[in-house]
Each structure stands twice: as C-alpha cells, then as structure tokens.
Amino acid sequence: MKQTISQLQKIIVDYGELLKNIDEAEFVKKPLANKWSKKEILGHAIDSAQNNLRRFIVSQYEMTPLIIYNQDQWVAISNYNANNTADMIELWRLLNRQICVVLSNTSDKASIRTCETNNGNVYTIDWLAKDYVKHLLHHLHQILELEPVAYP
C-alpha cells in the first residue's frame, strides 16, 4: 500500500501543476457532442476520487459494501464545464490528499477487506487503491495529451 500512496502523492504534485496550465477554451471544448471535454474528464476524476474514498472507508467497517458509481449521470448532473477550473483542480487535489490519509491509516489487515463495485465483482481495498491510481493516470494523460496509459 505504501508504494500506491507514494505514487498518488507524486501524481497530486506533478499533475496538479500541469492541469493549471491548460487554457480554459481548450479545457471546455468537447471533441464530439457525446464525448466529455477535458474539464468533464477532470470532473470524472473528482467523482472517481469521491466514490473510491467512500469505498476505502466504508469497506473497513461494513462487510463487502456495494458502492456503485454511474459516471455519466454524475458528470451530467455536476455540469463541470460551467464550474470554476481552479476550484475543480483544488477539489481534485484535496480529495486525493484525503485518499492518501485514509490509505495511510489503513492497516494491512484492513487492506484485504472487500467492496463490491458496478460490475458485480468484489475487490480488496488494496486492489481498488492500485486500480484507482491506474485509472487516474489514464485520465490525466488524456486531459494533458500525454503518452496514453492503458486502462481496461
């Protein structure tokens, strides 16, 4: 878990600064009417952080909770393109810092507790944390137009 936390801490610092450099017009531009803008992808990363933070906490005191996330509904309802970009970046940063705090306080015994997700599969907190970091990098690389990071 320590390696996952370290990786997430580095992402917060490195990518948080890069996000601040994106021009607002570029941030809100939708590639297609049915595709998310870069700002909406950042919003999705915020939503993902919130949902995973909940998974990391609730899984430690409930037996295999079911915590699902309808990403399209969350992004649509949040109307991210109309939100203040600096506030969104700060919220993303703070949520991920809190994830690091929670994971740092997760014992080895607790890290093998489980949570059920959207696809009906059951995963350990440790697995979810590693997957969260991969998922986050995938989307940050999309936003910043960096080398793609494969994510299933």
C-alpha positions in Angstrom: 0.0 0.0 0.0 2.9 2.3 0.7 4.0 2.3 -2.9 0.5 3.2 -4.1 0.3 6.1 -1.6 3.7 7.4 -2.7 2.7 7.2 -6.3 -0.6 9.1 -5.6 1.3 11.8 -3.6 3.6 12.3 -6.6 0.7 12.5 -9.0 -1.0 15.1 -6.9 2.1 17.4 -7.0 3.2 16.8 -10.6 -0.1 16.6 -12.4 -1.8 19.3 -10.3 0.7 21.8 -11.6 0.3 20.7 -15.2 -3.5 21.0 -15.0 -3.2 24.7 -14.1 -1.6 25.4 -17.4 -4.5 24.3 -19.6 -6.2 27.1 -21.5 -9.9 27.4 -20.5 -11.1 27.3 -24.1 -9.2 24.0 -24.6 -10.5 22.7 -21.2 -14.2 23.1 -22.1 -14.0 22.1 -25.8 -15.9 18.9 -26.5 -14.4 16.7 -29.2 -17.8 15.4 -30.1 -21.3 16.2 -28.7 -21.4 12.9 -26.9 -17.8 12.9 -25.6 -16.5 14.6 -22.5 -14.4 17.7 -22.6 -11.1 17.8 -20.7 -12.8 19.6 -17.9 -15.5 16.9 -17.8 -12.8 14.3 -17.6 -11.3 16.2 -14.7 -14.8 16.2 -13.2 -15.0 12.5 -13.7 -11.6 12.2 -11.8 -13.2 14.2 -9.0 -16.2 11.9 -8.9 -14.0 8.8 -9.0 -12.0 10.2 -6.1 -15.2 10.7 -4.1 -16.5 7.2 -4.8 -13.2 5.5 -4.1 -12.7 7.4 -0.9 -16.0 6.1 0.2 -15.1 2.6 -0.8 -11.8 2.8 1.1 -13.6 4.0 4.3 -16.9 2.0 4.3 -15.2 -1.3 3.4 -13.3 -1.1 6.7 -16.4 -1.2 8.8 -19.0 -2.9 6.7 -18.9 -6.4 5.2 -18.4 -6.1 1.4 -20.5 -3.0 0.8 -22.0 -2.4 -2.6 -20.7 1.1 -3.7 -21.6 1.8 -7.3 -21.0 4.9 -9.5 -22.9 6.0 -12.6 -20.2 8.1 -14.2 -22.3 9.6 -17.0 -25.0 10.7 -14.6 -22.5 12.2 -12.2 -20.8 14.2 -14.9 -24.0 15.4 -16.4 -25.6 16.4 -13.1 -22.4 18.2 -12.0 -22.2 20.3 -15.2 -18.5 20.6 -14.9 -17.9 22.8 -17.9 -19.7 25.6 -16.0 -17.6 25.2 -12.9 -14.6 27.3 -11.9 -11.5 25.5 -13.1 -9.2 26.5 -10.3 -11.8 25.3 -7.8 -12.0 21.9 -9.6 -8.3 21.4 -9.6 -8.1 22.3 -5.9 -11.0 19.9 -5.1 -9.3 17.1 -7.1 -6.1 17.8 -5.2 -7.7 17.8 -1.8 -9.7 14.7 -2.4 -6.6 12.8 -3.5 -4.7 14.1 -0.4 -7.5 12.7 1.8 -7.3 9.4 -0.1 -3.6 9.3 0.9 -4.5 10.0 4.5 -7.1 7.2 4.6 -4.9 4.7 2.9 -2.0 5.6 5.2 -4.3 4.8 8.1 -5.5 1.5 6.6 -3.8 -1.5 8.3 -2.5 -4.5 6.4 -5.4 -6.4 7.9 -8.0 -3.8 6.7 -6.4 -3.6 3.2 -7.7 -7.1 2.4 -11.3 -6.2 3.3 -13.6 -6.1 0.3 -16.1 -3.9 -1.6 -18.5 -4.8 -4.5 -18.5 -2.4 -7.4 -20.5 -1.6 -10.5 -19.6 -4.7 -12.4 -20.7 -7.0 -9.6 -17.1 -8.1 -8.8 -15.7 -7.9 -5.3 -12.2 -6.3 -4.8 -9.9 -5.7 -1.8 -9.1 -2.2 -0.7 -5.5 -2.8 -1.8 -6.6 -3.8 -5.3 -9.0 -0.9 -5.5 -6.3 1.6 -4.5 -3.9 0.3 -7.1 -6.6 0.3 -9.7 -7.7 3.9 -8.8 -4.1 5.2 -9.4 -4.0 3.5 -12.8 -7.5 4.8 -13.7 -6.4 8.3 -12.6 -3.2 8.3 -14.6 -5.2 7.1 -17.7 -7.5 10.1 -17.5 -4.8 12.7 -16.6 -2.8 11.6 -19.6 -6.0 12.1 -21.7 -6.5 15.6 -20.4 -2.9 16.6 -20.8 -2.4 14.8 -24.1 0.5 12.8 -22.8 1.5 9.3 -23.8 -1.6 7.1 -23.3 -1.7 5.0 -20.1 -3.5 1.7 -20.8 -6.5 1.1 -18.6 -9.0 -1.7 -19.1 
